C-alpha cells in the first residue's frame, strides 16, 4: 500500500503579527496626513523647491545615519521598547513642527523625527521576521506592508482635507495617532515578543554579523534594490509629486493627497499576491519585476502635462 501524507493545516499568522499590521496601518495614516502637506508647508516659509526637498532628505539622512545604532538598541533593550520610543520621538518632533516659526526649525525637527522613524521601523521588521513562521514569512511581510499602504491611501485623502483647514493641522493629528499606537502596542504586545517554539526538526537560527551578511550576494542585492526603491519611490516621489501637482500642474492642494493615495492603492492591490508569489517561487522574480515597473512609472512622471 502507498501511504499518503495527511494534508497540512494552513499556518495562521500569529496574533502579534496582526498587531504589527494594525500598528503599521495607523502609522501610515499619520504619515499620509503629512506627506502631501509637508512640501507645500515648507514652501510657505518663502524657500525654494530645493529647500523643500532638503527637509525630506534630512529625514531620510537621519534614518540612514542612525540605522546601525537602532539595530544595536534593538539587540540591547528589545524590540518593543525601541518601537515605542521611536514612535514617541516622531510624535514629539511632528507636533513641534506645527508650531515651527522658521525654516531651520522644520529642518532640525524633521531630522530628529528621522531618528525615531528608524527606531520603530527596524524594531518592527525585527519582530516581524522573528515571530513569523518561515513558511508564511512572505505572506506576513505582505500583510504588514499592505497595512502600511492602506494607511497611505486613507492618510493623504484625509490630509488633503485637513490642508483646507490649516497647513499645520495634519502634524498635530499625526502626533496624536502615533501616541495612540504606542498605547495600543504597549498593551497588546507586552510579554508576547518571545521567540516561538521551533518546529520539530527545524534548523536552529544562527546569528551573523553585518560584515558576514555583507559577504552574501543575496543580501547585497537586497540592499541595492532597497536603495533604488528608497531613492525613487520614497524620496523623489514624496518630495516632488505634491509640488508637481500644485505648482507645475496648477491643481488644488487636495489633489496632491489624491496622487499619493493612488500610488498606495496600486501597492496595496498587489502586495498580498506578491507575498504569496514570493513564498512559492522565490524572492528574486517579484523583486526584479517590481523594480522594473517602479522605474517605468517614475520615469513617465517626468512627461506628465
C-alpha contacts under 8 A as a table, 3 or more apart, distances in Angstrom:
res1	aa1	res2	aa2	distance
11	X	136	X	7.22
13	X	17	X	6.37
13	X	18	X	7.26
13	X	132	X	7.13
13	X	133	X	7.98
13	X	136	X	7.79
13	X	140	X	6.88
14	X	17	X	5.45
14	X	18	X	6.91
14	X	131	X	7.51
14	X	132	X	7.17
15	X	18	X	5.21
15	X	19	X	6.45
16	X	19	X	5.03
16	X	20	X	6.36
16	X	131	X	7.57
16	X	188	X	7.89
16	X	189	X	6.61
16	X	192	X	7.16
16	X	193	X	7.65
17	X	20	X	5.04
17	X	21	X	6.16
17	X	128	X	6.45
17	X	131	X	7.30
17	X	132	X	7.26
17	X	140	X	7.14
17	X	144	X	7.71
18	X	21	X	4.87
18	X	22	X	6.12
19	X	22	X	5.12
19	X	23	X	6.13
19	X	185	X	7.12
19	X	188	X	7.22
19	X	189	X	7.55
20	X	23	X	4.99
20	X	24	X	5.98
20	X	124	X	7.10
20	X	128	X	7.58
20	X	144	X	6.84
21	X	24	X	5.02
21	X	25	X	6.23
21	X	143	X	6.57
21	X	144	X	4.58
21	X	145	X	7.65
21	X	146	X	7.91
21	X	147	X	5.34
21	X	148	X	7.51
22	X	25	X	5.05
22	X	26	X	6.38
22	X	147	X	6.50
23	X	26	X	5.22
23	X	27	X	6.08
23	X	181	X	6.02
23	X	185	X	7.33
24	X	27	X	5.17
24	X	28	X	6.04
24	X	144	X	6.64
24	X	145	X	7.59
24	X	147	X	5.55
24	X	148	X	4.87
24	X	151	X	7.73
25	X	28	X	5.21
25	X	29	X	6.31
25	X	146	X	7.95
25	X	147	X	4.34
25	X	148	X	4.60
25	X	149	X	7.25
25	X	150	X	6.43
25	X	151	X	4.72
25	X	152	X	7.95
26	X	29	X	5.10
26	X	30	X	6.57
26	X	148	X	7.67
26	X	151	X	6.26
26	X	177	X	6.85
26	X	178	X	7.66
26	X	181	X	7.00
27	X	30	X	5.27
27	X	31	X	6.21
27	X	148	X	7.24
27	X	151	X	7.31
27	X	177	X	7.06
27	X	178	X	6.30
27	X	181	X	7.40
28	X	31	X	4.79
28	X	32	X	5.78
28	X	147	X	7.85
28	X	148	X	5.05
28	X	149	X	6.89
28	X	150	X	7.68
28	X	151	X	4.52
28	X	152	X	5.27
28	X	155	X	6.89
29	X	32	X	5.04
29	X	33	X	6.22
29	X	148	X	7.84
29	X	150	X	7.95
29	X	151	X	4.20
29	X	152	X	5.60
29	X	153	X	7.64
29	X	154	X	6.00
29	X	155	X	4.08
29	X	156	X	7.62
29	X	174	X	7.80
30	X	33	X	5.03
30	X	34	X	6.67
30	X	151	X	7.82
30	X	155	X	6.08
30	X	170	X	7.92
30	X	173	X	7.11
30	X	174	X	4.25
30	X	175	X	7.53
30	X	177	X	6.26
30	X	178	X	7.37
31	X	34	X	5.36
31	X	35	X	6.05
31	X	152	X	7.20
31	X	155	X	6.85
31	X	174	X	6.77
32	X	35	X	5.14
32	X	36	X	7.12
32	X	151	X	6.97
32	X	152	X	4.94
32	X	153	X	7.35
32	X	154	X	7.26
32	X	155	X	3.95
32	X	156	X	4.54
32	X	157	X	8.00
32	X	159	X	6.85
32	X	257	X	7.89
33	X	36	X	6.95
33	X	37	X	7.25
33	X	155	X	4.57
33	X	156	X	5.03
33	X	157	X	7.59
33	X	158	X	6.28
33	X	159	X	4.03
33	X	160	X	7.49
33	X	170	X	5.52
33	X	171	X	7.61
33	X	173	X	7.97
33	X	174	X	6.73
34	X	37	X	5.19
34	X	38	X	5.74
34	X	155	X	7.99
34	X	156	X	7.49
34	X	159	X	6.53
34	X	170	X	5.64
34	X	171	X	6.18
34	X	174	X	7.23
35	X	38	X	5.60
35	X	39	X	7.73
35	X	156	X	6.96
35	X	238	X	6.63
35	X	257	X	7.78
36	X	39	X	6.94
36	X	40	X	7.54
36	X	156	X	6.28
36	X	159	X	7.05
36	X	160	X	7.14
36	X	238	X	7.55
36	X	242	X	5.64
36	X	253	X	7.95
36	X	256	X	5.58
36	X	257	X	5.13
36	X	260	X	7.32
37	X	40	X	5.47
37	X	41	X	5.89
37	X	159	X	7.06
37	X	160	X	7.46
37	X	163	X	6.88
37	X	167	X	6.68
37	X	170	X	7.56
37	X	242	X	7.83
37	X	253	X	7.94
37	X	257	X	7.99
38	X	41	X	4.98
38	X	42	X	6.07
39	X	42	X	5.16
39	X	43	X	6.26
39	X	52	X	5.46
39	X	53	X	7.19
39	X	239	X	6.41
39	X	240	X	7.94
39	X	242	X	6.90
39	X	243	X	6.81
40	X	43	X	5.09
40	X	44	X	6.45
40	X	52	X	7.98
40	X	242	X	7.45
40	X	243	X	6.96
41	X	44	X	5.18
41	X	45	X	7.36
41	X	167	X	6.08
41	X	168	X	7.76
42	X	45	X	5.67
42	X	46	X	7.88
42	X	47	X	7.18
42	X	51	X	7.94
42	X	52	X	5.53
42	X	55	X	7.91
42	X	103	X	7.09
42	X	106	X	7.66
43	X	46	X	5.58
43	X	47	X	5.37
43	X	48	X	6.52
43	X	49	X	7.16
43	X	52	X	6.23
44	X	47	X	7.35
45	X	102	X	6.99
45	X	103	X	6.15
47	X	51	X	5.99
47	X	52	X	7.06
47	X	103	X	7.96
48	X	51	X	5.30
48	X	52	X	6.41
49	X	52	X	4.95
49	X	53	X	6.19
50	X	53	X	5.05
50	X	54	X	6.16
51	X	54	X	4.91
51	X	55	X	6.72
52	X	55	X	5.54
52	X	56	X	7.07
52	X	239	X	7.52
53	X	56	X	5.18
53	X	57	X	6.24
53	X	239	X	5.52
53	X	240	X	7.52
54	X	57	X	4.81
54	X	58	X	5.94
54	X	107	X	7.70
55	X	58	X	5.10
55	X	59	X	6.63
55	X	106	X	7.04
55	X	107	X	5.24
55	X	110	X	6.58
55	X	111	X	7.83
56	X	59	X	5.45
56	X	60	X	6.62
56	X	110	X	7.68
56	X	235	X	7.25
56	X	238	X	7.97
56	X	239	X	6.25
57	X	60	X	4.98
57	X	61	X	5.86
57	X	235	X	7.31
58	X	61	X	5.03
58	X	62	X	6.12
58	X	107	X	6.67
58	X	110	X	6.52
58	X	111	X	5.02
58	X	114	X	7.61
59	X	62	X	5.35
59	X	63	X	6.42
59	X	110	X	5.33
59	X	111	X	4.57
59	X	112	X	7.50
59	X	113	X	6.70
59	X	114	X	4.47
59	X	115	X	7.89
60	X	63	X	5.05
60	X	64	X	6.28
60	X	111	X	7.78
60	X	114	X	6.37
60	X	235	X	7.90
61	X	64	X	5.01
61	X	65	X	6.15
61	X	111	X	7.48
61	X	114	X	7.59
62	X	65	X	5.18
62	X	66	X	6.01
62	X	111	X	5.47
62	X	112	X	7.21
62	X	114	X	5.02
62	X	115	X	5.59
63	X	66	X	5.45
63	X	67	X	5.76
63	X	114	X	5.02
63	X	115	X	5.53
63	X	117	X	6.83
63	X	118	X	5.05
64	X	67	X	5.40
64	X	118	X	7.93
65	X	68	X	7.29
66	X	69	X	5.19
66	X	70	X	6.09
66	X	115	X	6.12
66	X	118	X	6.94
67	X	70	X	5.08
67	X	71	X	6.30
67	X	118	X	5.90
67	X	119	X	7.44
67	X	122	X	7.67
68	X	71	X	5.16
68	X	72	X	6.32
69	X	72	X	5.00
69	X	73	X	6.19
70	X	73	X	4.99
70	X	74	X	6.24
70	X	82	X	7.79
70	X	118	X	6.67
70	X	119	X	5.19
70	X	122	X	6.94
70	X	123	X	7.95
71	X	74	X	5.13
71	X	75	X	6.45
71	X	119	X	7.79
71	X	122	X	6.63
71	X	123	X	7.58
72	X	75	X	5.18
72	X	76	X	6.26
73	X	76	X	5.01
73	X	77	X	5.88
73	X	78	X	7.19
73	X	82	X	6.89
74	X	77	X	5.68
74	X	78	X	4.74
74	X	79	X	5.04
74	X	82	X	6.15
74	X	122	X	7.96
74	X	123	X	6.19
75	X	78	X	5.89
75	X	79	X	7.66
77	X	81	X	6.74
77	X	82	X	7.29
78	X	81	X	5.87
78	X	82	X	6.52
79	X	82	X	5.26
79	X	83	X	5.87
79	X	123	X	4.72
79	X	124	X	7.06
79	X	126	X	7.13
79	X	127	X	6.64
80	X	83	X	4.95
80	X	84	X	6.21
80	X	123	X	7.06
80	X	186	X	7.64
80	X	189	X	7.52
80	X	190	X	7.81
80	X	193	X	7.71
81	X	84	X	5.40
81	X	85	X	6.04
82	X	85	X	5.09
82	X	86	X	5.93
82	X	119	X	5.89
82	X	120	X	6.29
82	X	123	X	6.32
83	X	86	X	5.32
83	X	87	X	6.37
83	X	119	X	6.08
83	X	120	X	4.05
83	X	121	X	7.39
83	X	123	X	5.48
83	X	124	X	6.57
84	X	87	X	5.12
84	X	88	X	6.26
84	X	120	X	6.86
84	X	182	X	5.48
84	X	185	X	7.86
84	X	186	X	7.47
85	X	88	X	5.16
85	X	89	X	6.29
85	X	116	X	7.18
85	X	119	X	7.57
85	X	120	X	7.53
86	X	89	X	5.15
86	X	90	X	6.38
86	X	115	X	7.31
86	X	116	X	3.80
86	X	117	X	5.94
86	X	118	X	7.28
86	X	119	X	4.87
86	X	120	X	4.88
87	X	90	X	5.21
87	X	91	X	6.11
87	X	116	X	6.07
87	X	117	X	6.89
87	X	119	X	7.93
87	X	120	X	6.13
87	X	178	X	6.05
87	X	179	X	7.36
87	X	182	X	6.82
88	X	91	X	4.88
88	X	92	X	6.13
88	X	116	X	7.41
88	X	178	X	7.01
88	X	179	X	6.59
88	X	182	X	7.45
89	X	92	X	5.31
89	X	93	X	6.15
89	X	112	X	7.54
89	X	113	X	6.13
89	X	115	X	7.72
89	X	116	X	5.04
89	X	117	X	8.00
90	X	93	X	5.20
90	X	94	X	5.86
90	X	112	X	7.57
90	X	113	X	4.49
90	X	114	X	7.36
90	X	115	X	7.96
90	X	116	X	5.31
90	X	117	X	6.41
90	X	175	X	7.37
90	X	178	X	7.77
91	X	94	X	5.25
91	X	95	X	6.09
91	X	113	X	7.87
91	X	174	X	7.19
91	X	175	X	4.19
91	X	176	X	7.17
91	X	178	X	5.80
91	X	179	X	6.68
92	X	95	X	5.28
92	X	96	X	6.17
92	X	175	X	6.76
93	X	96	X	5.13
93	X	97	X	6.38
93	X	109	X	5.32
93	X	110	X	6.88
93	X	112	X	6.57
93	X	113	X	5.50
94	X	97	X	5.13
94	X	98	X	7.01
94	X	109	X	7.24
94	X	110	X	7.43
94	X	113	X	7.01
94	X	171	X	5.55
94	X	172	X	7.05
94	X	174	X	7.25
94	X	175	X	5.93
95	X	98	X	5.54
95	X	99	X	7.49
95	X	171	X	5.60
95	X	172	X	4.99
95	X	174	X	7.73
95	X	175	X	5.51
96	X	99	X	5.44
96	X	100	X	6.53
96	X	109	X	7.36
97	X	100	X	4.94
97	X	105	X	7.37
97	X	106	X	5.98
97	X	109	X	6.59
97	X	110	X	7.93
97	X	168	X	7.80
97	X	171	X	6.81
98	X	168	X	4.79
98	X	169	X	7.07
98	X	171	X	5.71
98	X	172	X	6.51
99	X	168	X	7.69
100	X	103	X	7.64
100	X	105	X	5.71
100	X	106	X	6.38
101	X	105	X	6.92
102	X	105	X	5.44
102	X	106	X	7.08
103	X	106	X	5.35
103	X	107	X	6.54
104	X	107	X	4.87
104	X	108	X	6.12
105	X	108	X	5.30
105	X	109	X	6.02
106	X	109	X	5.22
106	X	110	X	5.87
107	X	110	X	5.35
107	X	111	X	6.27
108	X	111	X	5.21
108	X	112	X	6.24
109	X	112	X	4.98
109	X	113	X	6.12
110	X	113	X	4.96
110	X	114	X	6.28
111	X	114	X	5.01
111	X	115	X	6.87
112	X	115	X	5.43
112	X	116	X	7.02
113	X	116	X	5.22
113	X	117	X	6.16
114	X	117	X	4.90
114	X	118	X	6.21
115	X	118	X	5.33
115	X	119	X	6.44
116	X	119	X	5.01
116	X	120	X	6.39
117	X	120	X	5.47
117	X	121	X	6.02
118	X	121	X	5.19
118	X	122	X	5.99
119	X	122	X	5.59
119	X	123	X	6.18
120	X	123	X	5.21
120	X	124	X	5.91
121	X	124	X	5.19
121	X	125	X	6.19
122	X	125	X	5.22
122	X	126	X	6.06
123	X	126	X	5.01
123	X	127	X	6.20
124	X	127	X	5.16
124	X	128	X	6.07
125	X	128	X	4.90
125	X	129	X	6.17
126	X	129	X	5.37
126	X	130	X	6.12
127	X	130	X	5.13
127	X	131	X	5.89
127	X	193	X	7.29
128	X	131	X	5.54
128	X	132	X	5.94
128	X	140	X	7.49
128	X	141	X	7.30
129	X	132	X	5.50
129	X	137	X	7.06
130	X	195	X	6.52
131	X	193	X	7.53
131	X	194	X	7.97
131	X	195	X	6.25
131	X	196	X	6.50
132	X	136	X	6.85
132	X	137	X	5.46
132	X	140	X	6.62
133	X	136	X	5.72
133	X	137	X	6.00
134	X	137	X	5.03
135	X	138	X	7.81
135	X	279	X	7.15
136	X	139	X	5.22
136	X	140	X	6.17
136	X	279	X	6.84
137	X	140	X	4.99
137	X	141	X	6.08
137	X	279	X	7.41
138	X	141	X	5.12
138	X	142	X	6.07
138	X	275	X	4.59
138	X	276	X	6.27
138	X	278	X	6.12
138	X	279	X	5.34
139	X	142	X	4.93
139	X	143	X	6.13
139	X	272	X	6.47
139	X	275	X	4.62
139	X	276	X	5.48
139	X	279	X	7.21
140	X	143	X	5.15
140	X	144	X	6.19
140	X	275	X	7.63
141	X	144	X	5.10
141	X	145	X	6.13
141	X	275	X	6.84
142	X	145	X	5.18
142	X	146	X	5.91
142	X	271	X	5.29
142	X	272	X	4.97
142	X	273	X	7.95
142	X	274	X	7.09
142	X	275	X	4.86
142	X	276	X	7.99
143	X	146	X	4.89
143	X	147	X	6.19
143	X	271	X	7.39
143	X	272	X	6.09
143	X	275	X	8.00
144	X	147	X	5.24
144	X	148	X	6.59
145	X	148	X	5.05
145	X	149	X	6.20
145	X	268	X	7.90
145	X	271	X	7.17
146	X	149	X	4.99
146	X	150	X	5.93
146	X	267	X	7.53
146	X	268	X	5.12
146	X	271	X	6.06
146	X	272	X	7.00
147	X	150	X	5.22
147	X	151	X	6.27
148	X	151	X	5.20
148	X	152	X	6.30
149	X	152	X	4.68
149	X	153	X	6.36
149	X	264	X	5.15
149	X	265	X	6.99
149	X	267	X	6.61
149	X	268	X	5.57
150	X	153	X	5.07
150	X	154	X	6.52
150	X	264	X	6.79
150	X	265	X	6.89
150	X	268	X	6.16
151	X	154	X	5.15
151	X	155	X	5.74
152	X	155	X	5.17
152	X	156	X	6.37
152	X	260	X	7.59
152	X	261	X	6.01
152	X	264	X	5.68
152	X	265	X	8.00
153	X	156	X	6.18
153	X	157	X	6.82
153	X	260	X	7.41
153	X	261	X	4.15
153	X	262	X	6.89
153	X	264	X	5.50
153	X	265	X	5.98
154	X	157	X	5.52
154	X	158	X	6.28
154	X	261	X	7.03
155	X	158	X	5.21
155	X	159	X	5.85
155	X	257	X	7.99
155	X	261	X	7.66
156	X	159	X	4.75
156	X	160	X	5.95
156	X	256	X	7.85
156	X	257	X	4.17
156	X	258	X	6.39
156	X	260	X	6.48
156	X	261	X	5.76
157	X	160	X	5.24
157	X	161	X	6.68
157	X	254	X	7.38
157	X	257	X	5.27
157	X	258	X	5.78
157	X	261	X	6.70
158	X	161	X	5.18
158	X	162	X	6.34
158	X	257	X	7.93
159	X	162	X	4.94
159	X	163	X	6.20
159	X	170	X	6.08
159	X	254	X	7.70
159	X	257	X	6.60
160	X	163	X	5.29
160	X	164	X	7.08
160	X	253	X	6.50
160	X	254	X	4.00
160	X	255	X	7.08
160	X	256	X	7.23
160	X	257	X	5.23
160	X	258	X	7.62
161	X	164	X	5.53
161	X	165	X	7.30
161	X	254	X	6.38
162	X	165	X	5.18
162	X	166	X	6.30
162	X	167	X	7.38
162	X	169	X	6.31
162	X	170	X	6.18
163	X	166	X	4.99
163	X	167	X	4.94
163	X	168	X	7.74
163	X	169	X	7.19
163	X	170	X	7.27
163	X	253	X	7.32
163	X	254	X	7.26
164	X	167	X	7.52
164	X	254	X	7.90
165	X	169	X	7.24
166	X	169	X	5.33
166	X	170	X	7.91
167	X	170	X	6.92
168	X	171	X	5.79
168	X	172	X	7.13
169	X	172	X	5.44
169	X	173	X	6.42
170	X	173	X	5.14
170	X	174	X	6.04
171	X	174	X	5.15
171	X	175	X	6.29
172	X	175	X	5.18
172	X	176	X	6.35
173	X	176	X	5.11
173	X	177	X	6.27
174	X	177	X	5.12
174	X	178	X	6.35
175	X	178	X	5.22
175	X	179	X	6.41
176	X	179	X	5.23
176	X	180	X	6.35
177	X	180	X	5.09
177	X	181	X	6.35
178	X	181	X	5.03
178	X	182	X	6.34
179	X	182	X	5.13
179	X	183	X	6.41
180	X	183	X	5.18
180	X	184	X	6.30
181	X	184	X	5.15
181	X	185	X	5.98
182	X	185	X	5.34
182	X	186	X	5.90
183	X	186	X	5.34
183	X	187	X	6.57
184	X	187	X	5.41
184	X	188	X	6.19
185	X	188	X	5.12
185	X	189	X	5.44
185	X	190	X	7.61
186	X	189	X	5.76
186	X	190	X	5.71
187	X	190	X	5.61
188	X	192	X	7.89
189	X	192	X	5.23
189	X	193	X	6.52
190	X	193	X	7.17
191	X	194	X	7.33
198	X	202	X	6.35
198	X	204	X	7.78
199	X	202	X	5.37
208	X	212	X	6.10
208	X	213	X	6.60
209	X	212	X	5.18
209	X	213	X	6.29
210	X	213	X	5.02
210	X	214	X	6.05
211	X	214	X	5.06
211	X	215	X	6.56
212	X	215	X	5.25
212	X	216	X	7.36
213	X	216	X	5.61
213	X	219	X	6.44
214	X	217	X	7.49
214	X	219	X	6.25
214	X	220	X	6.06
215	X	219	X	7.83
215	X	220	X	7.71
216	X	219	X	5.42
216	X	220	X	6.45
217	X	220	X	5.07
217	X	221	X	6.08
218	X	221	X	5.09
218	X	222	X	6.27
219	X	222	X	5.07
219	X	223	X	6.30
220	X	223	X	5.06
220	X	224	X	6.30
221	X	224	X	5.16
221	X	225	X	6.14
222	X	225	X	5.11
222	X	226	X	6.01
223	X	226	X	5.11
223	X	227	X	6.14
224	X	227	X	5.07
224	X	228	X	6.33
225	X	228	X	5.17
225	X	229	X	6.30
225	X	287	X	7.80
225	X	291	X	7.42
226	X	229	X	5.12
226	X	230	X	6.01
227	X	230	X	5.06
227	X	231	X	6.01
228	X	231	X	5.15
228	X	232	X	6.23
228	X	233	X	7.99
228	X	291	X	7.95
229	X	232	X	5.47
229	X	233	X	5.23
229	X	234	X	6.83
229	X	291	X	7.34
229	X	294	X	7.89
230	X	233	X	5.59
230	X	234	X	4.84
230	X	235	X	5.89
231	X	234	X	6.21
231	X	235	X	4.92
231	X	236	X	6.37
232	X	235	X	5.50
232	X	236	X	5.11
232	X	237	X	6.16
232	X	295	X	7.95
232	X	298	X	7.04
233	X	236	X	6.40
233	X	237	X	5.31
233	X	238	X	7.27
233	X	294	X	7.53
233	X	298	X	7.69
234	X	237	X	5.95
234	X	238	X	5.74
235	X	238	X	5.62
235	X	239	X	6.12
236	X	239	X	5.24
236	X	240	X	5.68
236	X	241	X	7.72
237	X	240	X	5.41
237	X	241	X	5.33
237	X	298	X	7.73
238	X	241	X	5.99
238	X	242	X	7.10
238	X	260	X	7.81
239	X	242	X	6.91
239	X	243	X	7.45
240	X	243	X	5.21
240	X	244	X	5.92
241	X	244	X	4.85
241	X	245	X	6.10
241	X	256	X	7.05
241	X	259	X	7.61
241	X	260	X	7.81
242	X	245	X	5.20
242	X	246	X	6.22
242	X	253	X	7.78
242	X	256	X	4.66
242	X	257	X	7.48
242	X	259	X	7.79
243	X	246	X	5.21
243	X	247	X	5.41
243	X	248	X	6.99
243	X	256	X	7.81
244	X	247	X	5.63
244	X	248	X	4.86
244	X	249	X	6.19
245	X	248	X	6.06
245	X	249	X	5.06
245	X	250	X	6.44
245	X	251	X	5.74
245	X	252	X	7.88
245	X	253	X	7.76
245	X	255	X	6.92
245	X	256	X	5.74
246	X	249	X	5.87
246	X	250	X	4.92
246	X	251	X	4.87
246	X	252	X	6.03
246	X	253	X	5.92
246	X	255	X	7.77
246	X	256	X	6.91
247	X	250	X	5.29
247	X	251	X	7.51
249	X	305	X	6.90
251	X	255	X	6.45
252	X	255	X	5.74
252	X	256	X	7.62
253	X	256	X	5.56
253	X	257	X	7.45
254	X	257	X	5.48
254	X	258	X	6.72
255	X	258	X	4.84
255	X	259	X	6.14
256	X	259	X	5.14
256	X	260	X	6.52
257	X	260	X	5.29
257	X	261	X	6.09
258	X	261	X	4.95
258	X	262	X	6.14
259	X	262	X	5.36
259	X	263	X	6.67
260	X	263	X	5.22
260	X	264	X	6.46
261	X	264	X	5.07
261	X	265	X	6.11
262	X	265	X	4.98
262	X	266	X	6.39
263	X	266	X	5.31
263	X	267	X	6.57
264	X	267	X	5.04
264	X	268	X	6.11
265	X	268	X	5.07
265	X	269	X	6.08
266	X	269	X	5.26
266	X	270	X	6.73
267	X	270	X	5.52
267	X	271	X	6.00
268	X	271	X	5.40
268	X	272	X	7.53
269	X	272	X	7.49
270	X	273	X	5.41
270	X	274	X	5.96
271	X	274	X	4.90
271	X	275	X	6.08
272	X	275	X	5.10
272	X	276	X	6.45
273	X	276	X	5.31
273	X	277	X	6.09
274	X	277	X	4.90
274	X	278	X	6.03
274	X	286	X	6.70
275	X	278	X	5.12
275	X	279	X	6.32
276	X	279	X	5.10
276	X	280	X	6.32
277	X	280	X	5.21
277	X	281	X	5.88
277	X	282	X	7.37
277	X	286	X	7.61
278	X	281	X	5.34
278	X	282	X	4.62
278	X	283	X	4.89
278	X	284	X	7.88
278	X	285	X	7.78
278	X	286	X	6.71
279	X	282	X	5.88
279	X	283	X	7.42
281	X	285	X	7.68
282	X	285	X	6.80
283	X	286	X	6.17
283	X	287	X	6.31
284	X	287	X	5.15
284	X	288	X	6.20
285	X	288	X	5.41
285	X	289	X	6.18
286	X	289	X	5.07
286	X	290	X	5.81
287	X	290	X	5.18
287	X	291	X	6.21
288	X	291	X	5.22
288	X	292	X	6.27
289	X	292	X	5.16
289	X	293	X	6.26
290	X	293	X	5.20
290	X	294	X	6.07
291	X	294	X	5.13
291	X	295	X	6.07
292	X	295	X	5.14
292	X	296	X	6.37
293	X	296	X	5.25
293	X	297	X	6.14
294	X	297	X	5.13
294	X	298	X	5.95
295	X	298	X	5.25
295	X	299	X	6.08
296	X	299	X	5.19
296	X	300	X	6.20
297	X	300	X	5.35
297	X	301	X	6.67
298	X	301	X	5.44
298	X	302	X	7.51
299	X	302	X	5.75
299	X	303	X	7.82
300	X	303	X	5.54
300	X	304	X	6.88
301	X	304	X	5.30
